[in-house]
């Protein structure tokens, strides 16, 4: 004999077919709320029939089933005042110093150093650049902020190569927007035989490996017809940077402990450090020479192979600093850590006296 409960269930029409239809299910008969109090996904047009193709893809299925209805009209970002839009651009695009060629430390931590800067570049800098592709108006408004308010650094002995490829990649239109550049020493433009470690000759294998890194950074790399890397020197690009209307405002030269200096060349030869600084000054660009030293107690920058030349390095740097100081050039001092990071204030930091 059927009980009252079984009779109620029969009236509720609980069966497999009704359970599959949310509009005609057992729950719809016992709920105290009648339609249109229905699941949100039904309000958004996602019926069970439309959701069926996504049953095998849990993430896509629940993404659609849990969806909520939002206004179809997009948020009027371009209707915001220009000042607010600029603040948003600065928050997304301005990173202070963007290091594209970090200083070396020792062979033991160079890999960690490259990984650190590559991660920062890919995770912090690159994602924000997608904003420049939203539309033409956003591109025109945001591009000057990215290139004008960030400092682009090319600090290590490969810096001149990366600098050349960087200028080629961004093009002259964006190059005219760059305001702050920090470039490595020595200037190899007038020394076609210099190698990546500052010695004579050039390691093609080493440059190939380094160009692999540049390609991962999205930089365009020149190559000869026979496949050998092109020697794209920076002096022509630097000249372009200074000639472009409204271009560079601050130009820093970094002399670190890994750089080999030559006072006879840099103080007396066209194409040396002094001549580059003079060209920049004539273009009314603020020029600084930044002397970088390893942070005391952190690690040894030089391996045993470099120790014999360290005394000569210090003497040569002293000659250059004395000369620049006596001529009234701006020379500042900073330290860098095991990851090649260093800070130089907008006011230049601490100045070095000639006897230091």
N, C-alpha and C positions, 0 to 999 in steps of 0.2 A: 504494500500500500504506500503510495507516494506521500511523503511528509510535506509539511508546509514549506520547509526549506527547499526541497527539490522542486516544488511547484513554483517557488519564487525564482529559482535558477532557470527553470524552463521559460518563464516569462521574460527573464533577462536576456534570453537568446545567446547564452555563452557557447560559442563554438569557435573552431579554428578560423573560420572565415570572418566572423565578427571581430575576433581579436586582431586580425590583420588590418582591419579598417578602423582608423581612429575616430571616424565620424559616426560609426555604427557599431561600437564595441560595447562590451558589458559595462565598462567604466562609464560610458556616456549615459547608460540607463540608471545607474545607481547614484551618480553624482547629483548633488543638490543644485549645481549650476548648469544651466543649459547653454548651448551655443548662443552667442559667439565667444564664450569663454573657452577657447581652444588653444592648443600648443602654439608657441611662438613661431615655430617653423611653418605651420600652416598659414599663419598670417602673412608670411613672407613668400608664399607660393611653393613651398617645398612639401608636396604630398608624398605619401609612401611610394607611389609609383615613380615619382621623379627621383626619390632617394635610392631606389632599388639598384641602379647601376653602380652606386658607391658602396654597396654592402661589403664588398671584398677589400675596401680601403678604409680602415677604421678612422684614420686621421681625417680624411676628406669627408667621410660620412658624418662624424660628430661635429665637424666644423660647420657643416651646413645645417644639421639638425638643431644645433644649439645657437644658431644665428639669431640676431635680433634685428628688427627693422629700424633702419636709420634713414634720415631724410636723403633723398636722391640728389639734392642740390649740394655741390661741393662747398667746403668752407672757403669763403672769399679771401684767400691769403693776399692776393694782389690789391684787395680793397683796403687793407690795413695801411696806416700812415707809413710813409717812407722811413721814418726814424725807427719804427718798430720792426719793419722788415730788415733794416740794416742790423739791428741788434740780434735778430734771429740768424742772419748770415754770419755775423761775427761769432756767435755761439757755436755754430756748426763748423765753420771753415777756418777759424783762426786758432793756430796751435803754437804760436810763439816761434820757436826755432824748429825747422824741419831739416833734420840731418840726413843728407843723401849719400854722404861718404864719411862715415865715422872714423875717428882716430884709432889707430892700432894700439894694442897693448902688447901682450906676449903671445907666442904661438899657442899657449895653453888656453887662452880665453878669447882668441879672435873669433872662433865659431860662435860662442855665446854672445859676443858683441854683435856680430852680424844678425843673429837671430833676434836679439832684442830690438834693434832698430828696424828690421824688416817687419816684425810683428806690429810695432807702433805705426809704421808707415801704412800697412795694409788694414789694420784694425781701427785706427783713429783718423788718418788723413784721407785715405782713398774712399771710404764710404760716404763721407761728406761731399765729395766731388760729384756725386750723383745729382746733387741739387742743381748743378750747373746745366744739366740736361733736361730740366723740367720744361722750360719754354724759353723763348728768346728773351723775353723781358727779364726773367729771373737770371738768366745767364749774363745779360748786360749789367745787371745790378750787383750780382754776387762776385763775378770774376775779378773786378778791381779790388775787392776786399780780400779775397784769397791771395792774390799775387802781391798786393800792396802792403798788407799788414803782417804777413809772415816773413820770417828771415830764412832764406834758403842757404844751407851750409854745405860746403864741399871741403871737408877739413883734412882728409888724409892724403897720402901720396898718390892715390888714384883720383883725387878730386878734380884735376884738370880734365880728365877723360869724361867723368860723369857730368861736369859742368857743360862741356861742349855738347854732349848728347841731350842734356836737359834743355839747353837753349834751342836745339834743333827740334825737340819734341813739342815744346809749347808754342813755337812759332813767334814771329816778330810782333804780332798784335798783342799777345800776352806778355812777351818780353818787355814791351814798353810799359807794362803795368808794374813790373818788379821794382821794389824800392830798397830792399836790403839783401846784400849778397855777402857771404863769408867764403873766401876762397883759400885754398891751400898754398903753401910755399913748399918747394921752389916753383918758379914760373918756368915751365918747360917749353914755352912757345918758341924761344930762341935757341933751344938746345935740342935739336931733333934726335940726338943720339941717346937721350936720357931714358933709363929703364924705369919700371914701376917702383923699384926700390931706391932710386936716386943714383944708381951706378950707370956707367956707359953701356950702350947697347939697349935692347928692349926685348923683354921676354914675351914672345908671341903666345906661348902656351898660357902664361899667367894672365895675359890680357883676355884671351878667349874665356878663361874661367870667370874672370871678372865681368865680362860682357854678358855672361849667362845671368849673373845677378841683376845687371841693368835691364835685361829683357823682362825678368820677373817683376821689376818695378814699373814696367810699362814704358820704358824709354826706347826711342828709336835708335838703333845702332847702325852706323855706316859700315859698309864692308867694301873691299876692293872687288874687282871682277873675278879675281882668282880665289876669293873667299877669305883672304887675310883681313884682319881688322884694319880699318882706316885710321890714320893718325889725324884725328880732328883736334887741332890745338885750340886753346882758349883765347889767344890774343885777338883773333879776328872777332870772335863772339863778344869778347869784352869790349872791343871798340864799338861794335854794334849796340851793345847795351848802353854805352855812354852817349852815342850819337842820337838815339831815338828820343823823340820829343817827350818831355815830361818823365824821363826814365829814372835812373838810379839816384838814390839820396844818400845811402850809406854803403860803403865798400870796405870790408875788413879783410886783411891778410893775416892768416894764421901761421905762426912759426912754432912748431912743436918739436919735441925732442927726437922725433923720428925723421925730421926733415934735415937734409944736408944743405948747409948754407955756404955761400961763396961771396965774401964781402968784395973781392976784386971785381967780380962779375956784376953783383947787384947794385953796387954804388957807382960804378963807372961805365957800364955798358948799356947801350940802348936795348931795351927789352928786359932789363933787370928789374929788381924790385923797386928801386928808386924811380925809374922812368915810368913804371906803371902807376905809382903813387902820384907822380907829377901830372900824368895825363888825367887822372881822376880829379885832382885838385883843380886843374884848369877847367874841367867840366862842372865845377862848383859842387862836387860830391864830397861829402864828409868821409875822410879816409882814416882808418885806424890800423895799427899793427898790433896784433894780439899775441903775446908770448905765453904759450901754454906749457905748464909743467905738470908732471904726474903728482897726484895728491900724496902727500907724505904719509908713508906707512901703509899704503894700500897694496902696492905691488911694484915689482921692478919692470920698468918699461923696456930696458935694454937687456938683451941676452948677452952672454959672454962675448959673442962675436962683435957686438957693437961697442963694448967697453973701450977698446983702444982708441976709437975715434971720438969718444964723448968729450974729452978735454978740448980737442980742436973745435968741436961743435960749439962748446960754451964760449971759447975765445972769439970765434967768428960771429956768433950772435951778439956778444958784447961790443964788437966793433961796429956792427950795424946799428945797434941800439944807441950807442954813443953818438953816432953821426946823425941819426934821425932825431934824437933828442935835442942836439945842438941846433939843428935846423928848424926846430919848432914843431916837428911832426908829433902826432898823437900816438903814444905807445902805452898799452895797458897790459896788465898781468892777470892771468886766471889759471886755475888748476882744473884738471880733468880726471875722472875716475876710471875704474877698470872697464867701464862700458863706453868710454870715449865721450862722456857727457860733460859739458862745462857751461857756465853762465857768465855772461858779460853784460853788465847793466847798460841801460840806455845812456847814462852819463859817462860811460867808458870804464867805470870801475876804478881800481887803484892804479896810480901811475908809478912807473919805475924811474927812480933816479939814475943818473949815468953811472954811479959807482956801485950799483947793485948787480 
